[in-house]
Amino acid sequence: MAQLLKKFLRFFLSEKSTSELIQFIKLGLPMFFSQAALSLIGINAVIQSGNYSKDVLAGILTANAIWFPIFLSLGGLIFFVTPMVAQLYGARKLSEIGPLVRQAYWLMIPIILIGMTVLFIVPNFLSLMDIEDEIIFHAKEYLATFTFAIPAILLMQPLRSLSEGIKRPIPISLTNALTLILAILGNYAFIYGNWGFPEMGARGSGLSAIIGTWTSLTVLTLYIKFRKEIYAPTEFFKRFELPSFKVIKEILRGGLPMGISNFIELSMFSGATLILGRLGADVVAAHGIAINIGGFLFMVPLSVGMAASVIVGNKIGEKNLVGARYSSFYSLKFGCALAIINSIILLTFSDVLISFFTQDPNVMQLGIVLLMFAAFFQIADALVIGAQGSLRGYKVTLMPMFIMLISFWIFALPFGYSLAVTDFWNVQLGAPGMWTGMSIGLFVCAALMVWRMNYVTSKSLELEKKNLSFDEMRLDGFKLKL
């Protein structure tokens, strides 16, 4: 035991690890507050709509199961800009950052058009999922207004990549906090009809999202425009450029697998919501509440993974591949340490956490059970997101996509579906069966993702010894050629 304690202290308190810890905290803490604000926006909508009506809550949760995977899959095409900016920043090629981000905006035009078109069409097919008519009605009501917040949400992402890639995450945290404040006030006003506004239910929650997202986008744009001492060297506002298909192709080469990966991962959770929709509003509400609570705590290891993407990308830009490998593994250990704390919170305070969302005894009882599953897979989540974030720092996004495809679509969803709503295993478990399948998928994904991270980081060092430039290493494929 004493030996284990010495190793633990050596890892976290040595000079090298302390320096690494400071980097992760400086980047990861603002990123956590940024992600936490975004998560709280969704949680706030769940709390306020849940206290308004159980059917409205189920409708909004169903709508979120539609739009969120669409946003993360289409927006994922742009998320790849962050590690691209990070590598340029590490290489001190600041003047190349602005042109890159401008090209990302050209790519946003078709992404926004596709996203809004899909959100207008898909709700019409909800009846094919055997979801109750009342839930479908409120889901459509919510999306009727919320869809117009999608452009602002997507247009924010290139600015976020710019700011976080150059190690300036605090402006993103502050604008996301502004969005949260406006969402709380807007939902209170428009869902319930307070302060003289009409009572709009689910449609009102979507309206408050429109106001909050467009206001925050405007504030962030003006901040980047006028903080010249920070952002002027990137030359983002210096000139107007027509589309460069060479740059857009490079963004898509890494961004397309990221978008598909995001869709695969979110489709597991959203698919679970749609599968469980046939079991009624109580099950959907309990599942959605547990997802929101677990998702909020997931922001902790997620922030570590996002910080790893920037830190690793910076070190690669500096041609410090030894440091990049060290940071990659540090992200796993640090993320897992924080995930253990999350698990303890979920196991100890599950009933208290559920009570913030609902007082319905049936929903509370099932929600507490589902939070036990969330506590169980916190470490798997931390390993997945830590390794994935580090691989993104290397611009490796293709193999993680296939790993997620195998883990979530071959293991998680089939097992979850069969355990939840069929008697294939001679038992129909409902929501706990779905969460059992998701747990299996997450642990498979964690094992494969860590294996791939170790392979890429070690092979990059071998290739460096052969005097290959980083671009020649061909890290993102099925095989690293020696």
TACORHU-V76974 format. One record per backbone hydrogen bond with DSSP energy under -1.0 kcal/mol. NH is the residue of the N-H (numbers start at 1). CO is the residue of the C=O. Records with the same first field share a line. If there is no record, write none. Layout:
NH = CO, CO
This chain:
5 = 1
6 = 2
7 = 3
8 = 4
9 = 5
10 = 6
11 = 7
12 = 8
13 = 9
14 = 10
18 = 14
19 = 15
20 = 16
21 = 17
22 = 18
23 = 19
24 = 20
25 = 21
26 = 22
27 = 23
28 = 24
29 = 25
31 = 27
32 = 28
33 = 29
34 = 30
35 = 31
36 = 32
37 = 33
38 = 34
39 = 35
40 = 36
41 = 37
42 = 38
43 = 39
44 = 40
45 = 41
46 = 42
47 = 43
48 = 44
49 = 45
50 = 46
51 = 47
53 = 49
57 = 53
58 = 54
59 = 55
60 = 56
61 = 57
62 = 58
63 = 59
64 = 60
65 = 61
66 = 63
67 = 63
68 = 64
70 = 66
71 = 67
72 = 68
73 = 69
74 = 70
75 = 71
76 = 72
77 = 74
78 = 75
79 = 75
81 = 78
82 = 79
84 = 80
85 = 81
86 = 82
87 = 83
88 = 84
89 = 85
90 = 86
91 = 87
92 = 89
93 = 88
96 = 93
97 = 94
98 = 234
100 = 96
101 = 97
102 = 98
103 = 99
104 = 100
105 = 101
106 = 102
107 = 103
108 = 104
111 = 107
112 = 108
113 = 109
114 = 110
115 = 111
116 = 112
117 = 113
118 = 114
119 = 115
120 = 116
121 = 117
122 = 118
124 = 121
125 = 122
126 = 123
128 = 125
129 = 126
130 = 127
136 = 132
137 = 133
138 = 134
139 = 135
140 = 136
141 = 137
142 = 138
143 = 139
144 = 140
145 = 142
146 = 142
147 = 143
148 = 145
149 = 146
150 = 147
153 = 149
154 = 150
155 = 151
156 = 152
160 = 156
161 = 157
162 = 158
163 = 159
164 = 160
165 = 161
166 = 162
167 = 164
168 = 163
173 = 169
174 = 170
175 = 171
176 = 172
177 = 173
178 = 174
179 = 175
180 = 176
181 = 177
182 = 178
183 = 179
184 = 180
185 = 181
186 = 182
187 = 183
188 = 184
189 = 185
190 = 186
191 = 187
197 = 194
200 = 190
201 = 191
203 = 200
205 = 201
206 = 202
207 = 203
208 = 204
209 = 205
210 = 206
211 = 207
212 = 208
213 = 209
214 = 210
215 = 211
216 = 212
217 = 213
218 = 214
219 = 215
220 = 216
221 = 217
222 = 218
223 = 219
224 = 220
225 = 221
226 = 222
227 = 223
228 = 226
230 = 227
231 = 227
232 = 228
234 = 231
235 = 232
248 = 244
249 = 245
250 = 246
251 = 247
252 = 248
253 = 249
254 = 250
255 = 251
256 = 252
258 = 254
259 = 255
260 = 256
261 = 257
262 = 258
263 = 259
264 = 260
265 = 261
266 = 262
267 = 263
268 = 264
269 = 265
270 = 266
271 = 267
272 = 268
273 = 269
274 = 270
275 = 271
276 = 272
279 = 276
280 = 277
284 = 280
285 = 281
286 = 282
287 = 283
288 = 284
289 = 285
290 = 286
291 = 287
292 = 288
293 = 289
294 = 290
295 = 291
296 = 292
297 = 293
298 = 294
299 = 296
300 = 297
302 = 298
303 = 299
304 = 300
305 = 301
306 = 302
307 = 303
308 = 304
309 = 305
310 = 306
311 = 307
312 = 308
313 = 309
314 = 310
315 = 311
316 = 312
317 = 313
318 = 314
319 = 316
320 = 315
324 = 320
325 = 321
326 = 322
327 = 323
328 = 324
329 = 325
330 = 326
331 = 327
333 = 329
334 = 330
335 = 331
336 = 332
337 = 333
338 = 334
339 = 335
340 = 336
341 = 337
342 = 338
343 = 339
344 = 340
345 = 341
346 = 342
347 = 343
348 = 344
349 = 345
353 = 349
354 = 350
355 = 351
357 = 354
358 = 354
364 = 360
365 = 361
366 = 362
367 = 363
368 = 364
369 = 365
370 = 366
371 = 367
374 = 370
375 = 371
376 = 372
377 = 373
381 = 377
382 = 378
383 = 379
384 = 380
385 = 381
386 = 382
387 = 383
388 = 384
389 = 385
390 = 386
391 = 387
392 = 388
393 = 389
395 = 392
396 = 391
402 = 398
403 = 399
404 = 400
405 = 401
406 = 402
407 = 403
408 = 404
409 = 405
412 = 407
413 = 408
415 = 411
416 = 412
417 = 413
418 = 414
419 = 415
420 = 416
421 = 417
426 = 423
429 = 419
430 = 420
434 = 430
435 = 431
436 = 432
437 = 433
438 = 434
439 = 435
440 = 436
441 = 437
442 = 438
443 = 439
444 = 440
445 = 441
446 = 442
447 = 443
448 = 444
449 = 445
450 = 446
451 = 447
452 = 448
453 = 449
454 = 450
455 = 451
456 = 452
457 = 453
458 = 454
459 = 455
460 = 456
462 = 458
463 = 459
464 = 460
465 = 461
467 = 464
468 = 463
472 = 469
473 = 470
477 = 475
